[in-house]
């Protein structure tokens, strides 16, 4: 059977020591042979699987490359890193009839099924070891197996078992959507409560400007980090207050928008200041926020309110930062998926599961099964 001729750069764009290009197709050996000069070893057509050849590409003094036959009709070309060398080789092959593909297209063709292919593509965007491990489980069939188990229950008209399986997947989907995209955590509160100092302490470097003058922070500043293995984007915002300054008011409005759109609000208050009506208004506006009592180093420990719902910290001394990080992790991921369990990781997967659950509520097993079928 003839296999269409395709070429794909397997390494990411940008600078690098070595880049890899895949050429696949029934006529790949003939095409690649046209461009090899001063090659060592047998001809491309006679080379065995795994055999390596050194050559110049295109002309005797051309790009020095390594060619390796991976399968009877699949070759890898290894050249210098950087896009100039890669693009030149790929373009030569395209000009001779090869179709250019992106690496996710190759994964889709070669993966066992659609979900595994999506997991492998998502794996390239995983930011932490923990999220990569969860996606690796999905590429190996964890999600597919649980979906099949739910469909088997539907085929037997056991809506109760199918519902339990799908509800478990839906609950884990909240975490699954953040395996490649970070959780958004916004620090909010009045001016001068130490939000900027706190975000600098959490990320370990001076991301935000710190000054004792109210209104120093005007725009929303973000910093990427990982908390307990979960990718997190922390946002430092302007102090929430009434302002007659148009620029200051714009900063407050952006702070409010960031707090309303994020996954978790850290509502920060100054431990050395009395509780004000504005503090109570902010608590009422963000009832699910994680409350943080900062600057606890400024007052005696016995004077601190022993509120179990408040994390006490000092950005200056570092006191309470470990407790704050643990509290953030608990809020973002209250139940960490066990190894090997299914986790939906795309909005489409989660939406299909939720639609299937709605169909089960209506006792429509056929519709529920159809929604799940669309994912395979």
Residue pairs with C-beta under 8 A, 6 or more apart in sequence:
1 26
2 25
2 26
3 24
3 25
3 26
3 73
4 25
4 99
5 23
5 24
5 25
5 26
5 27
5 28
5 31
5 97
5 98
5 99
6 22
6 23
6 24
6 25
6 98
6 99
6 100
6 101
6 106
7 21
7 22
7 23
7 24
7 90
7 93
7 94
7 98
7 99
7 100
7 101
8 21
8 22
8 24
8 100
8 101
8 102
8 103
8 105
8 106
9 19
9 20
9 21
9 86
9 90
9 103
10 20
10 21
10 22
10 76
10 103
10 106
11 18
11 19
11 20
11 81
11 86
13 83
14 82
14 83
15 81
15 82
16 81
16 82
17 80
17 81
18 78
18 79
18 80
18 81
19 78
19 79
19 80
19 81
19 82
19 85
19 86
20 76
20 77
20 78
21 76
21 77
21 78
21 79
21 86
21 89
21 90
22 70
22 74
22 75
22 76
22 77
22 106
23 31
23 32
23 74
23 75
23 76
23 77
23 93
23 98
24 71
24 73
24 74
24 75
25 31
25 73
25 98
26 73
28 73
28 74
28 75
29 44
29 45
29 69
29 73
29 75
30 44
30 45
31 93
31 96
31 97
31 98
32 44
32 67
32 75
32 77
32 93
33 43
33 44
33 45
34 96
35 57
35 58
35 89
35 92
36 44
36 53
36 55
36 56
36 57
36 67
37 55
37 56
37 57
37 58
37 59
37 60
37 62
38 55
38 56
38 60
39 53
39 54
39 55
39 67
40 53
40 54
40 55
41 47
41 51
41 52
41 53
42 51
44 53
44 67
44 69
44 75
47 53
47 69
48 69
49 69
49 70
49 71
49 72
50 68
50 69
50 70
51 68
51 69
52 66
52 67
52 68
53 66
53 67
53 68
54 64
54 65
54 66
54 67
55 64
55 65
55 67
56 62
56 63
56 64
56 65
57 63
57 64
57 65
57 77
57 79
57 89
57 92
58 88
58 92
63 79
63 80
63 85
63 88
63 89
64 79
64 80
65 77
65 78
65 79
65 89
66 77
66 78
66 79
67 75
67 76
67 77
67 78
68 75
68 76
68 78
69 75
70 76
77 89
79 85
79 86
79 89
90 100
94 100
104 117
104 121
107 117
107 120
107 121
108 114
108 117
108 121
111 117
111 120
111 139
112 141
113 144
113 376
114 375
114 376
115 138
115 141
115 143
115 144
115 147
115 349
115 375
115 376
116 138
116 139
116 140
116 141
116 144
118 345
118 346
119 135
119 136
119 138
119 139
119 143
119 345
120 139
122 135
122 138
122 179
122 180
122 345
122 346
123 132
123 135
123 136
123 139
125 180
126 132
126 135
126 179
126 180
127 180
127 182
127 224
127 226
127 231
128 226
128 229
128 230
128 231
129 229
130 228
130 229
130 230
131 178
131 179
131 180
131 229
131 230
131 231
133 339
134 175
134 176
134 179
134 337
134 343
134 345
135 179
135 180
135 345
137 339
137 340
137 341
137 343
138 342
138 343
138 345
142 340
142 341
142 342
142 343
143 169
143 342
143 343
143 344
143 345
143 349
144 342
144 376
145 342
146 165
146 168
146 169
146 341
146 342
147 169
147 342
147 372
147 375
147 376
149 165
150 161
150 162
150 165
150 166
150 169
150 356
150 372
151 162
151 369
151 372
151 373
153 159
153 161
153 162
153 165
154 162
154 360
154 365
154 368
154 369
154 372
155 365
155 369
157 365
159 360
159 363
159 365
159 368
162 356
162 360
162 365
162 368
163 357
163 360
166 353
166 356
166 357
166 360
167 357
168 341
169 342
169 343
169 344
169 353
170 344
170 350
170 353
170 354
170 357
171 335
172 335
172 337
172 341
172 342
172 343
172 344
173 343
173 344
173 345
173 349
173 350
173 353
175 333
175 336
175 337
175 343
176 343
176 344
176 345
176 346
176 349
176 350
177 344
177 345
177 346
177 347
177 350
178 230
178 231
178 263
178 332
179 343
179 345
180 345
181 231
182 224
182 230
182 231
182 232
182 233
183 230
183 231
183 232
183 233
183 263
183 264
183 332
184 232
184 233
184 235
184 261
184 262
184 263
184 264
185 232
185 233
185 234
185 235
185 262
185 263
185 264
185 265
185 266
185 328
185 332
186 220
186 234
186 235
186 237
186 255
186 258
186 259
186 262
186 264
186 265
186 266
187 195
187 198
187 199
187 234
187 235
187 236
187 237
187 266
187 268
188 195
188 237
188 240
188 255
188 258
188 259
188 265
188 266
188 267
188 268
188 282
188 286
188 289
189 195
189 239
189 240
189 267
189 268
189 269
189 282
190 239
190 240
190 241
190 269
190 270
190 276
190 278
190 279
190 282
191 214
191 215
191 238
191 239
191 241
192 212
192 214
192 239
192 270
193 239
193 268
193 269
193 270
193 273
193 294
193 295
194 268
194 270
194 294
194 295
194 315
195 208
195 217
195 236
195 237
195 239
195 268
195 294
196 208
196 209
196 210
196 216
196 217
196 236
197 208
197 210
197 294
197 315
197 316
198 266
198 268
198 292
198 294
198 313
198 315
199 207
199 208
199 221
199 223
199 234
199 236
200 206
200 207
200 208
200 210
200 315
201 315
201 318
201 321
202 225
202 234
202 321
202 324
202 325
203 223
203 225
203 234
204 225
207 221
207 223
207 236
208 217
208 221
208 236
209 216
209 217
210 216
214 239
214 241
215 238
215 239
215 243
215 245
215 248
215 251
217 236
217 237
217 238
217 239
217 251
218 238
218 247
218 248
218 250
218 251
219 238
219 251
219 254
220 235
220 236
220 237
220 238
220 254
220 255
220 258
221 235
221 236
222 233
222 234
222 235
222 236
223 233
223 234
223 236
224 231
224 232
224 233
224 234
225 232
225 233
225 234
226 232
227 325
227 328
227 329
227 332
228 325
228 326
228 329
228 333
230 329
230 332
230 333
232 328
232 332
235 258
235 262
237 251
237 254
237 255
237 258
237 259
238 248
238 251
238 252
238 254
238 255
239 252
239 255
240 252
240 255
240 256
240 278
240 282
241 252
241 278
243 249
243 251
243 252
259 265
259 286
263 332
264 289
264 290
264 328
264 331
264 332
265 286
265 288
265 289
265 290
266 289
266 290
266 292
266 324
266 328
267 282
267 283
267 286
267 289
267 290
267 291
267 292
268 292
268 294
269 275
269 279
269 291
269 292
269 293
269 294
270 294
270 295
271 293
271 294
271 295
271 296
271 298
271 299
271 304
271 312
272 295
272 298
272 299
283 289
283 291
290 311
290 327
290 328
290 331
291 307
291 309
291 310
291 311
292 310
292 311
292 312
292 313
292 324
293 304
293 305
293 307
293 310
293 311
293 312
293 313
294 313
294 314
294 315
295 314
295 315
295 316
296 304
296 312
296 313
296 314
296 319
296 320
297 314
297 316
297 317
297 319
304 312
311 320
311 323
311 324
311 327
312 319
312 320
312 323
313 319
313 320
313 321
313 323
313 324
314 320
315 321
337 343
344 350
344 353
348 375
349 375
352 371
352 372
352 374
352 375
353 371
353 372
355 368
355 371
356 367
356 368
356 369
356 371
356 372
357 368
359 365
359 367
359 368
359 371
360 368
